[in-house]
Every structure is written in structure tokens, then in C-alpha cells.
Amino acid sequence: MRTIFVLFDSLNRLALGAYGGDAIATPNFDRFAQRAVTFDNHYVGSLPCMPARRDMHTGRLNFMHRPWGPLEPFDNSYAKLMSDNGVYAHIVSDHLHYFENGGAGYVSAFDSWDFIRGQEYDPIEVMVRPPVERIREKFDSHHYPMDGLVEGRTATRGTTSKDPWRRSRHAINTQFMNEEDDFPTAKCFNRAFKFLEHNGEADDWFLQIECFDPHEPFTAPERFRQAYTTGRNGKILDWPIYEKVTGSAEEIAEIRGNYAALVAMCDEYFGRLLDWMDTTGAWDNTAVVLTTDHGFLLGEHEWWGKNKMPYYAEISHIPLMIAHPDNRKNAGGRVSALTQTTDLMPTLLDFHGIQIPAEVTAHSLESLLSGEAGTRTCALLGMFAGPLCITDGRYTYFRFPVNLQSDALPLYTLMPSHLEDQFSIEELQSAQMAAPFDFTKGAPLMRMRLSAKIAETGVHCVENWNGSTGLYDLATDPGQENPIEDVMIISRLTDLMAIELSRHDAPPEIYAHYGLEAPVRQQPIALHT
């Protein structure tokens, strides 16, 4: 058995024709839907990027214990489990966050990996003195503020604010993307085809092709951009700041057009993989899984991006398509059962006949591919310290913290790293050792408090809430524009929230933080301070 797992970042469900989208031509994603089983009610779990990947690797939610960070030493990982059970696991990725402090452990769980440089602020080539004036001439100052950089001064994180520094790095990268093959997505698929060229006749392997696109910055080759040109004559707008929409209709259209061009590029390169499957007859012995980590707001709900606002459906309701050689009779079929990102881990292990660890709380989707009914009654999702969100497929309900202090909720970890940096000395000084949780295999953890308003938590989602009931009926209001009031539904979904928190052995502080009744269990005991 062989599996190819294709993971794009920020691929909006409604950007795909197979999910009803009509603004972007996606002939290859739609072509795959005719070969695959399409999941119509697939949701995220932990947010954003790295927490989502920890969910994928471990088959359980992690956002109630810790925000963004590495794999923990006690975590199960599908890649490591495959390797331990004789399935060769290889990843090709341009996801730069894997190679920062907060992304440790994910790639090294594989037998081997290829890393493609050049996404976002990861440099293709190094220019210690950024060409500030050239950037100002070409890039719109709202997306590329250069006020923190001075021409001739070394652009490092120590001498400039991080955002101008990051955005200057991407602006420099574009100077080295002269041909289509210079773009990271093209490089990712070209390296993946090298793996397939050398191993296409072998068995028992797992290939993960993970592309950062269509994550911002929305930079695509010109031939894709031409199909979605808006006619705007202005500087480049392709890296929206996570904020309320304030631009003109022309500027909004320009940003959406740049996103559309990048989705079109992803579609074409995915189509080249489908061509390889057709040419080699690999459909007979190879499963293909296509999904994303989360979506992205492109002006919906008057917001750009994610992380700063509640996890509306555009962010949380994501695409999933799976083609398996044993279920070709169901090709083109659709699954309406509720599924979640965590379900990928046990599914991938099932494909290769590997025992699912006891710590996994998710559900394998293998039976759904053959037409059986789903068993999941709800999906709980969120960011650390952000609102809890739950859906039963019909309704979504956001529950907000009772305590609005940004540093009120402690985290539990053995790997104290932020996205880029290690924990501060002040954060480390707050550490206490706490008793194990049911998924840590007997290992105690550090209980710590974050500095206020760490960017990778959900505190900004709480601050930017509109104050409504938080309850939406997706059947009548799929865009979540009109919250409803129904005490009975809120009570039922609140009960389901508590059950899901208990299934994931959530810390007692979580229940108090959201005004929920904690189950009868012992408070984690501080072993020593």
C-alpha cells in the first residue's frame, strides 16, 4: 500500500468547484472529486497552522493544553508510527514554520524530507541590506510597511520590528522568482516527482506533499495572474494584514484576484500529480488524500485573514477528498457525516494496517469511504485561550471566556517554544511541574503562564467578538451572518462541549475559564516549584 497526502495551506473550501465555488477555475481539484470521495462536513480542530498539524499527527485535539509549539516527546505521530511499522515516510514541503523553534519535531518524525526555501519571509537569497526604496516603488505600503527599515541598515529582528522585516524578506524573494520553476509550489511538486520517479515501483511508502500556497503572500506566476486580473493600476497588494477591511472595492478585488491566481497554480500542479497517477496506473495501489489546515477570510465578515476574529465557516469548514483503491466503486461519491482534522491520523494508519494508539480520540474515516454511516456527533475546535466553538453539522456555537485577562489561562508543555522564539525567562520562571494527563504516557508537564497577548493564542478573537449569542443555524444561515437565540440548543451544545473537553482530558482551568462545570477528576498536582 502507498499513500500520497497532499496538504495545501489556507485552501478555502468554496474556492473549489467541487464544493460549489465558481469564482476560480479548479478543473483538477474537480477532476479529483470524480475519482475520490468528497467530505462535505469536514472541520478543523486546533488552530492555526502548527496546532492543526499536531492534531493531524496525533489524532487528538491539543488547543486546550497549549498554543502553537513543537511535537511533544510523548506525542504519537503518524509519520513515526509508519516508519516504525515498515512504511517509508517522506515529506516534501516549503512550510517555513517547520524550521523554526515552534515547528520542531514534525519533519524529523519522517524517514526523510526535502525542504524548499522561499515562502513568506524564508529567504531564497540573503540581502542583509534590503533595497527599501525599490520595495517602496513596487509594493503597496499598506501590505509592505517599510517604516521600520532604513536603506543601508541591516534588516534583522533585533534592529527592526518583525513585520516590516518579514515583509521585506518576501519582497526580496520575488526578485529571484523569474521563471515559473523558481516558485516554491513548482519546486515542491518537482521534488515530489523525483521521489515518485525513484520509488514509483516500490511498495509500502507514504509521501506527504505539503505546499504553503495558497497561504499569503498571494504571489503567483504571471500566466495565472492574467486570468484574474482586475485592471487595477497600482502597487502590489498580495499580503493582507489581519485586520478589519478598510480598502476600496478595487483593492479588495485585487487581493482576491491574487488569491485566486495562487489557487489556480495549486490546481494545475495538483493536476500534474493526477496525470502521473493516470499514466502509471497508480490508482490501483495508491491512496490520495487532499486537504488543508484551515481557510482564510477574504473580506467576509469584514475581515482579512484568521487568528484575530472568531473561526467562521470560511476558516473552520475545510475541504477533504480521499481516493482509495479499495473504494473505487464509490468514486465521485460524497460523505455528509461530520469529520475533523484529527480523523486523518487514524485514517492514514488504517490504510497501512497500523494499530491506532490508545491516546487517539479521533475516528478513522476508512469505513465512511465504503458507504458506512459516521459516528461523530460533534466537532470541537478553537485556539488556545480563544473562544470554544462546537458544531453538530447543523449549528455552530461560540462560547467565550468568563475571564477576559489575556494571560489568565495556564498552558502545559515539555517544549516551551513560541512560533519563532524560545519562552522568555519570565515565562520560564512561572513554571511548575504538574501531574500527567491521560495522553502523556505518565510524563509530568510544566504548567506555565504566557506573557500577555502572545500572537499565537486566541485572545484577539475574544477581543474582537461582536457580542452576539454566538449561535448560528448553518441550514438557514451558512454564512453565519445572523446569530439566533435558542436556550435549548445552546444548552445541548454546551453539554457536548464539556463531554469533548473531558474526552481530551482538558485541564480543570479550562472549565473555569469558560464557565463550564468540570467533571469529577483530580486537579493536576504541582510536584515542585
Salt bridges, closest charged atoms under 4 A:
ASP9 OD2 - ARG53 NH2 3.24
ASP9 OD2 - HIS95 ND1 3.61
ASP9 OD1 - HIS294 NE2 3.74
ASP40 OD1 - ARG334 NH2 2.83
GLU72 OE2 - ARG66 NH1 2.73
ASP75 OD2 - ARG54 NE 2.75
ASP84 OD1 - LYS80 NZ 2.98
GLU100 OE1 - HIS97 ND1 2.67
ASP114 OD2 - HIS90 NE2 3.75
ASP114 OD2 - ARG191 NE 3.15
GLU120 OE1 - HIS97 NE2 3.74
ASP122 OD1 - ARG117 NH2 2.63
GLU133 OE2 - ARG136 NH1 2.64
ASP140 OD2 - ARG232 NH2 3.66
ASP163 OD2 - ARG167 NE 2.98
GLU180 OE1 - ARG223 NE 2.62
GLU197 OE1 - LYS194 NZ 3.94
GLU210 OE2 - ARG53 NE 2.68
GLU210 OE2 - HIS95 ND1 3.64
GLU216 OE1 - HIS215 ND1 3.35
GLU243 OE2 - HIS142 NE2 2.50
GLU254 OE1 - ARG225 NH2 3.15
GLU268 OE2 - ARG223 NH2 2.33
GLU268 OE2 - ARG272 NH2 3.09
ASP275 OD1 - ARG31 NH2 2.74
ASP278 OD2 - ARG31 NH2 2.86
ASP278 OD1 - ARG35 NH2 3.46
ASP284 OD1 - ARG328 NH1 2.43
ASP293 OD2 - ARG53 NH1 2.87
ASP293 OD2 - HIS294 NE2 3.31
GLU302 OE1 - LYS244 NZ 3.99
GLU314 OE1 - HIS301 NE2 3.19
ASP326 OD2 - HIS324 ND1 3.98
ASP343 OD1 - ARG376 NH2 2.76
ASP392 OD2 - ARG492 NH2 2.87
GLU420 OE1 - ARG157 NH1 2.90
GLU420 OE2 - ARG166 NH2 1.96
ASP421 OD2 - LYS162 NZ 2.88
GLU427 OE1 - HIS418 NE2 2.87
ASP438 OD1 - ARG60 NH2 3.75
GLU456 OE2 - HIS418 ND1 2.89
GLU463 OE2 - LYS453 NZ 3.54
GLU463 OE1 - HIS460 ND1 3.28
ASP473 OD1 - ARG394 NE 2.60
GLU500 OE2 - ARG503 NE 3.06
ASP505 OD1 - ARG521 NH2 2.79
GLU509 OE2 - ARG447 NE 3.58
